[in-house]
Amino acid sequence: MIAWNTSGAHATAVIDGSAAIAADAEIGPLAVVGRNVRVGAGCVIGPGCVVGDDVVLGKGALLHANVTIYDRCVIGDRVILHSGVVIGADGFGIAMADERWVKIPQIGRVFIGDDVEIGANTTVDRGSLGETR
């Protein structure tokens, strides 16, 4: 892997300088790749995707347009995420405290294994404490 591979990135993509991008990865128009992201060989990040900080994308992952992956999530090899997929958003973490509902911080993360396909507009939320797999 190399940091900041411009050959496979569209001119309008925004890629943090700390990201490690495989030489043959493709990054589409208006995509955003955060800090310390690792993008595996043969990955395709489509137009308008947002890949948060400390995300790992395995080899051959395909992110269609407008996929969002929140910080610290791990996506396995040969994963296909269709348009509008959101990985790692907060779940419904609330608890009653002092006669009112209070949001509980969602500090878990999401791990998607190898050879998984997730359909359009699907959300996989992070766990409140542990991992969502």
PyMOL CGO cylinders between C-alpha atoms (Angstrom):
from pymol import cmd
from pymol.cgo import CYLINDER

trace = [
    CYLINDER, 0.00, 0.00, 0.00, 1.04, 3.56, -0.54, 0.3, 1, 1, 1, 1, 1, 1,
    CYLINDER, 1.04, 3.56, -0.54, -0.17, 6.73, 1.06, 0.3, 1, 1, 1, 1, 1, 1,
    CYLINDER, -0.17, 6.73, 1.06, -2.14, 9.16, -1.10, 0.3, 1, 1, 1, 1, 1, 1,
    CYLINDER, -2.14, 9.16, -1.10, -2.34, 7.36, -4.41, 0.3, 1, 1, 1, 1, 1, 1,
    CYLINDER, -2.34, 7.36, -4.41, -3.48, 9.99, -6.89, 0.3, 1, 1, 1, 1, 1, 1,
    CYLINDER, -3.48, 9.99, -6.89, -3.45, 7.80, -9.99, 0.3, 1, 1, 1, 1, 1, 1,
    CYLINDER, -3.45, 7.80, -9.99, -6.69, 6.03, -9.15, 0.3, 1, 1, 1, 1, 1, 1,
    CYLINDER, -6.69, 6.03, -9.15, -8.42, 8.97, -7.47, 0.3, 1, 1, 1, 1, 1, 1,
    CYLINDER, -8.42, 8.97, -7.47, -10.74, 11.41, -9.21, 0.3, 1, 1, 1, 1, 1, 1,
    CYLINDER, -10.74, 11.41, -9.21, -9.55, 15.02, -9.06, 0.3, 1, 1, 1, 1, 1, 1,
    CYLINDER, -9.55, 15.02, -9.06, -12.51, 15.97, -6.83, 0.3, 1, 1, 1, 1, 1, 1,
    CYLINDER, -12.51, 15.97, -6.83, -11.93, 13.20, -4.26, 0.3, 1, 1, 1, 1, 1, 1,
    CYLINDER, -11.93, 13.20, -4.26, -10.76, 14.36, -0.84, 0.3, 1, 1, 1, 1, 1, 1,
    CYLINDER, -10.76, 14.36, -0.84, -8.25, 11.95, 0.70, 0.3, 1, 1, 1, 1, 1, 1,
    CYLINDER, -8.25, 11.95, 0.70, -6.46, 12.53, 3.98, 0.3, 1, 1, 1, 1, 1, 1,
    CYLINDER, -6.46, 12.53, 3.98, -2.69, 12.31, 3.64, 0.3, 1, 1, 1, 1, 1, 1,
    CYLINDER, -2.69, 12.31, 3.64, -2.49, 9.60, 6.31, 0.3, 1, 1, 1, 1, 1, 1,
    CYLINDER, -2.49, 9.60, 6.31, -4.68, 7.18, 4.32, 0.3, 1, 1, 1, 1, 1, 1,
    CYLINDER, -4.68, 7.18, 4.32, -2.96, 4.07, 2.93, 0.3, 1, 1, 1, 1, 1, 1,
    CYLINDER, -2.96, 4.07, 2.93, -4.44, 3.40, -0.50, 0.3, 1, 1, 1, 1, 1, 1,
    CYLINDER, -4.44, 3.40, -0.50, -3.55, 0.35, -2.60, 0.3, 1, 1, 1, 1, 1, 1,
    CYLINDER, -3.55, 0.35, -2.60, -1.95, 1.31, -5.90, 0.3, 1, 1, 1, 1, 1, 1,
    CYLINDER, -1.95, 1.31, -5.90, -4.76, -0.25, -7.95, 0.3, 1, 1, 1, 1, 1, 1,
    CYLINDER, -4.76, -0.25, -7.95, -7.68, 1.15, -5.91, 0.3, 1, 1, 1, 1, 1, 1,
    CYLINDER, -7.68, 1.15, -5.91, -10.15, 3.53, -7.57, 0.3, 1, 1, 1, 1, 1, 1,
    CYLINDER, -10.15, 3.53, -7.57, -11.72, 6.50, -5.80, 0.3, 1, 1, 1, 1, 1, 1,
    CYLINDER, -11.72, 6.50, -5.80, -14.61, 8.26, -7.52, 0.3, 1, 1, 1, 1, 1, 1,
    CYLINDER, -14.61, 8.26, -7.52, -15.72, 11.87, -7.82, 0.3, 1, 1, 1, 1, 1, 1,
    CYLINDER, -15.72, 11.87, -7.82, -16.53, 13.74, -4.60, 0.3, 1, 1, 1, 1, 1, 1,
    CYLINDER, -16.53, 13.74, -4.60, -15.59, 10.76, -2.42, 0.3, 1, 1, 1, 1, 1, 1,
    CYLINDER, -15.59, 10.76, -2.42, -14.07, 11.51, 1.00, 0.3, 1, 1, 1, 1, 1, 1,
    CYLINDER, -14.07, 11.51, 1.00, -11.50, 9.23, 2.64, 0.3, 1, 1, 1, 1, 1, 1,
    CYLINDER, -11.50, 9.23, 2.64, -10.63, 10.03, 6.28, 0.3, 1, 1, 1, 1, 1, 1,
    CYLINDER, -10.63, 10.03, 6.28, -7.58, 9.80, 8.49, 0.3, 1, 1, 1, 1, 1, 1,
    CYLINDER, -7.58, 9.80, 8.49, -5.69, 6.52, 8.85, 0.3, 1, 1, 1, 1, 1, 1,
    CYLINDER, -5.69, 6.52, 8.85, -7.98, 4.68, 6.42, 0.3, 1, 1, 1, 1, 1, 1,
    CYLINDER, -7.98, 4.68, 6.42, -6.58, 1.52, 4.82, 0.3, 1, 1, 1, 1, 1, 1,
    CYLINDER, -6.58, 1.52, 4.82, -7.90, 0.70, 1.35, 0.3, 1, 1, 1, 1, 1, 1,
    CYLINDER, -7.90, 0.70, 1.35, -7.04, -2.77, 0.07, 0.3, 1, 1, 1, 1, 1, 1,
    CYLINDER, -7.04, -2.77, 0.07, -5.98, -3.89, -3.39, 0.3, 1, 1, 1, 1, 1, 1,
    CYLINDER, -5.98, -3.89, -3.39, -8.65, -3.70, -6.06, 0.3, 1, 1, 1, 1, 1, 1,
    CYLINDER, -8.65, -3.70, -6.06, -11.09, -1.61, -4.02, 0.3, 1, 1, 1, 1, 1, 1,
    CYLINDER, -11.09, -1.61, -4.02, -13.52, 0.72, -5.76, 0.3, 1, 1, 1, 1, 1, 1,
    CYLINDER, -13.52, 0.72, -5.76, -14.96, 3.65, -3.81, 0.3, 1, 1, 1, 1, 1, 1,
    CYLINDER, -14.96, 3.65, -3.81, -17.79, 5.14, -5.84, 0.3, 1, 1, 1, 1, 1, 1,
    CYLINDER, -17.79, 5.14, -5.84, -18.89, 8.73, -6.30, 0.3, 1, 1, 1, 1, 1, 1,
    CYLINDER, -18.89, 8.73, -6.30, -20.03, 10.58, -3.20, 0.3, 1, 1, 1, 1, 1, 1,
    CYLINDER, -20.03, 10.58, -3.20, -18.90, 7.92, -0.73, 0.3, 1, 1, 1, 1, 1, 1,
    CYLINDER, -18.90, 7.92, -0.73, -17.68, 8.93, 2.73, 0.3, 1, 1, 1, 1, 1, 1,
    CYLINDER, -17.68, 8.93, 2.73, -15.17, 6.66, 4.46, 0.3, 1, 1, 1, 1, 1, 1,
    CYLINDER, -15.17, 6.66, 4.46, -14.60, 7.77, 8.06, 0.3, 1, 1, 1, 1, 1, 1,
    CYLINDER, -14.60, 7.77, 8.06, -11.40, 7.81, 10.10, 0.3, 1, 1, 1, 1, 1, 1,
    CYLINDER, -11.40, 7.81, 10.10, -9.62, 4.54, 10.94, 0.3, 1, 1, 1, 1, 1, 1,
    CYLINDER, -9.62, 4.54, 10.94, -11.76, 2.45, 8.56, 0.3, 1, 1, 1, 1, 1, 1,
    CYLINDER, -11.76, 2.45, 8.56, -10.29, -0.68, 6.97, 0.3, 1, 1, 1, 1, 1, 1,
    CYLINDER, -10.29, -0.68, 6.97, -11.52, -1.78, 3.53, 0.3, 1, 1, 1, 1, 1, 1,
    CYLINDER, -11.52, -1.78, 3.53, -10.44, -5.29, 2.54, 0.3, 1, 1, 1, 1, 1, 1,
    CYLINDER, -10.44, -5.29, 2.54, -9.23, -6.40, -0.86, 0.3, 1, 1, 1, 1, 1, 1,
    CYLINDER, -9.23, -6.40, -0.86, -11.71, -6.05, -3.71, 0.3, 1, 1, 1, 1, 1, 1,
    CYLINDER, -11.71, -6.05, -3.71, -14.34, -4.16, -1.72, 0.3, 1, 1, 1, 1, 1, 1,
    CYLINDER, -14.34, -4.16, -1.72, -16.85, -2.33, -3.93, 0.3, 1, 1, 1, 1, 1, 1,
    CYLINDER, -16.85, -2.33, -3.93, -18.67, 0.72, -2.59, 0.3, 1, 1, 1, 1, 1, 1,
    CYLINDER, -18.67, 0.72, -2.59, -21.33, 1.92, -5.01, 0.3, 1, 1, 1, 1, 1, 1,
    CYLINDER, -21.33, 1.92, -5.01, -22.32, 5.60, -5.04, 0.3, 1, 1, 1, 1, 1, 1,
    CYLINDER, -22.32, 5.60, -5.04, -23.16, 7.42, -1.80, 0.3, 1, 1, 1, 1, 1, 1,
    CYLINDER, -23.16, 7.42, -1.80, -22.09, 4.76, 0.71, 0.3, 1, 1, 1, 1, 1, 1,
    CYLINDER, -22.09, 4.76, 0.71, -21.17, 6.06, 4.17, 0.3, 1, 1, 1, 1, 1, 1,
    CYLINDER, -21.17, 6.06, 4.17, -18.89, 4.16, 6.52, 0.3, 1, 1, 1, 1, 1, 1,
    CYLINDER, -18.89, 4.16, 6.52, -18.49, 5.72, 9.95, 0.3, 1, 1, 1, 1, 1, 1,
    CYLINDER, -18.49, 5.72, 9.95, -15.22, 5.80, 11.91, 0.3, 1, 1, 1, 1, 1, 1,
    CYLINDER, -15.22, 5.80, 11.91, -13.42, 2.60, 13.00, 0.3, 1, 1, 1, 1, 1, 1,
    CYLINDER, -13.42, 2.60, 13.00, -15.50, 0.13, 11.00, 0.3, 1, 1, 1, 1, 1, 1,
    CYLINDER, -15.50, 0.13, 11.00, -13.88, -2.86, 9.29, 0.3, 1, 1, 1, 1, 1, 1,
    CYLINDER, -13.88, -2.86, 9.29, -15.06, -4.11, 5.91, 0.3, 1, 1, 1, 1, 1, 1,
    CYLINDER, -15.06, -4.11, 5.91, -13.80, -7.51, 4.73, 0.3, 1, 1, 1, 1, 1, 1,
    CYLINDER, -13.80, -7.51, 4.73, -12.51, -8.74, 1.39, 0.3, 1, 1, 1, 1, 1, 1,
    CYLINDER, -12.51, -8.74, 1.39, -14.78, -8.77, -1.67, 0.3, 1, 1, 1, 1, 1, 1,
    CYLINDER, -14.78, -8.77, -1.67, -17.62, -6.95, 0.12, 0.3, 1, 1, 1, 1, 1, 1,
    CYLINDER, -17.62, -6.95, 0.12, -20.21, -5.18, -2.05, 0.3, 1, 1, 1, 1, 1, 1,
    CYLINDER, -20.21, -5.18, -2.05, -22.08, -2.24, -0.56, 0.3, 1, 1, 1, 1, 1, 1,
    CYLINDER, -22.08, -2.24, -0.56, -24.86, -0.89, -2.77, 0.3, 1, 1, 1, 1, 1, 1,
    CYLINDER, -24.86, -0.89, -2.77, -25.90, 2.75, -3.08, 0.3, 1, 1, 1, 1, 1, 1,
    CYLINDER, -25.90, 2.75, -3.08, -27.04, 4.46, 0.09, 0.3, 1, 1, 1, 1, 1, 1,
    CYLINDER, -27.04, 4.46, 0.09, -25.66, 1.88, 2.53, 0.3, 1, 1, 1, 1, 1, 1,
    CYLINDER, -25.66, 1.88, 2.53, -24.68, 3.29, 5.93, 0.3, 1, 1, 1, 1, 1, 1,
    CYLINDER, -24.68, 3.29, 5.93, -22.31, 1.28, 8.12, 0.3, 1, 1, 1, 1, 1, 1,
    CYLINDER, -22.31, 1.28, 8.12, -21.58, 2.19, 11.75, 0.3, 1, 1, 1, 1, 1, 1,
    CYLINDER, -21.58, 2.19, 11.75, -24.20, 4.82, 12.61, 0.3, 1, 1, 1, 1, 1, 1,
    CYLINDER, -24.20, 4.82, 12.61, -25.49, 5.02, 16.17, 0.3, 1, 1, 1, 1, 1, 1,
    CYLINDER, -25.49, 5.02, 16.17, -28.20, 2.55, 17.07, 0.3, 1, 1, 1, 1, 1, 1,
    CYLINDER, -28.20, 2.55, 17.07, -31.15, 3.16, 19.38, 0.3, 1, 1, 1, 1, 1, 1,
    CYLINDER, -31.15, 3.16, 19.38, -29.05, 3.49, 22.51, 0.3, 1, 1, 1, 1, 1, 1,
    CYLINDER, -29.05, 3.49, 22.51, -31.20, 5.23, 25.11, 0.3, 1, 1, 1, 1, 1, 1,
    CYLINDER, -31.20, 5.23, 25.11, -31.91, 4.68, 28.79, 0.3, 1, 1, 1, 1, 1, 1,
    CYLINDER, -31.91, 4.68, 28.79, -34.27, 6.20, 31.34, 0.3, 1, 1, 1, 1, 1, 1,
    CYLINDER, -34.27, 6.20, 31.34, -32.51, 8.55, 33.76, 0.3, 1, 1, 1, 1, 1, 1,
    CYLINDER, -32.51, 8.55, 33.76, -34.19, 11.07, 36.07, 0.3, 1, 1, 1, 1, 1, 1,
    CYLINDER, -34.19, 11.07, 36.07, -37.56, 10.44, 34.41, 0.3, 1, 1, 1, 1, 1, 1,
    CYLINDER, -37.56, 10.44, 34.41, -36.33, 11.23, 30.90, 0.3, 1, 1, 1, 1, 1, 1,
    CYLINDER, -36.33, 11.23, 30.90, -34.68, 9.35, 28.07, 0.3, 1, 1, 1, 1, 1, 1,
    CYLINDER, -34.68, 9.35, 28.07, -30.95, 9.91, 27.75, 0.3, 1, 1, 1, 1, 1, 1,
    CYLINDER, -30.95, 9.91, 27.75, -28.79, 8.92, 24.80, 0.3, 1, 1, 1, 1, 1, 1,
    CYLINDER, -28.79, 8.92, 24.80, -26.12, 6.35, 25.62, 0.3, 1, 1, 1, 1, 1, 1,
    CYLINDER, -26.12, 6.35, 25.62, -22.86, 6.81, 23.71, 0.3, 1, 1, 1, 1, 1, 1,
    CYLINDER, -22.86, 6.81, 23.71, -22.49, 4.19, 21.00, 0.3, 1, 1, 1, 1, 1, 1,
    CYLINDER, -22.49, 4.19, 21.00, -18.84, 3.18, 21.34, 0.3, 1, 1, 1, 1, 1, 1,
    CYLINDER, -18.84, 3.18, 21.34, -18.89, -0.17, 19.55, 0.3, 1, 1, 1, 1, 1, 1,
    CYLINDER, -18.89, -0.17, 19.55, -17.99, -0.67, 15.92, 0.3, 1, 1, 1, 1, 1, 1,
    CYLINDER, -17.99, -0.67, 15.92, -19.08, -2.72, 12.92, 0.3, 1, 1, 1, 1, 1, 1,
    CYLINDER, -19.08, -2.72, 12.92, -17.18, -5.64, 11.38, 0.3, 1, 1, 1, 1, 1, 1,
    CYLINDER, -17.18, -5.64, 11.38, -18.41, -6.91, 8.01, 0.3, 1, 1, 1, 1, 1, 1,
    CYLINDER, -18.41, -6.91, 8.01, -16.84, -10.26, 7.08, 0.3, 1, 1, 1, 1, 1, 1,
    CYLINDER, -16.84, -10.26, 7.08, -15.53, -11.43, 3.72, 0.3, 1, 1, 1, 1, 1, 1,
    CYLINDER, -15.53, -11.43, 3.72, -17.81, -12.06, 0.71, 0.3, 1, 1, 1, 1, 1, 1,
    CYLINDER, -17.81, -12.06, 0.71, -20.81, -10.09, 2.01, 0.3, 1, 1, 1, 1, 1, 1,
    CYLINDER, -20.81, -10.09, 2.01, -23.23, -8.10, -0.15, 0.3, 1, 1, 1, 1, 1, 1,
    CYLINDER, -23.23, -8.10, -0.15, -25.46, -5.46, 1.45, 0.3, 1, 1, 1, 1, 1, 1,
    CYLINDER, -25.46, -5.46, 1.45, -28.42, -4.06, -0.50, 0.3, 1, 1, 1, 1, 1, 1,
    CYLINDER, -28.42, -4.06, -0.50, -29.25, -0.45, -1.29, 0.3, 1, 1, 1, 1, 1, 1,
    CYLINDER, -29.25, -0.45, -1.29, -30.26, 1.91, 1.53, 0.3, 1, 1, 1, 1, 1, 1,
    CYLINDER, -30.26, 1.91, 1.53, -29.47, -0.60, 4.27, 0.3, 1, 1, 1, 1, 1, 1,
    CYLINDER, -29.47, -0.60, 4.27, -28.12, 0.53, 7.64, 0.3, 1, 1, 1, 1, 1, 1,
    CYLINDER, -28.12, 0.53, 7.64, -25.93, -1.56, 9.93, 0.3, 1, 1, 1, 1, 1, 1,
    CYLINDER, -25.93, -1.56, 9.93, -25.64, 0.27, 13.26, 0.3, 1, 1, 1, 1, 1, 1,
    CYLINDER, -25.64, 0.27, 13.26, -22.70, 0.06, 15.63, 0.3, 1, 1, 1, 1, 1, 1,
    CYLINDER, -22.70, 0.06, 15.63, -23.15, -1.59, 19.01, 0.3, 1, 1, 1, 1, 1, 1,
    CYLINDER, -23.15, -1.59, 19.01, -23.57, 0.53, 22.11, 0.3, 1, 1, 1, 1, 1, 1,
    CYLINDER, -23.57, 0.53, 22.11, -20.70, -1.26, 23.86, 0.3, 1, 1, 1, 1, 1, 1,
    CYLINDER, -20.70, -1.26, 23.86, -19.58, -4.18, 21.73, 0.3, 1, 1, 1, 1, 1, 1,
    CYLINDER, -19.58, -4.18, 21.73, -19.19, -5.01, 18.09, 0.3, 1, 1, 1, 1, 1, 1,
    CYLINDER, -19.19, -5.01, 18.09, -21.85, -5.51, 15.47, 0.3, 1, 1, 1, 1, 1, 1,
    CYLINDER, -21.85, -5.51, 15.47, -20.77, -8.35, 13.18, 0.3, 1, 1, 1, 1, 1, 1,
]
cmd.load_cgo(trace, "trace")
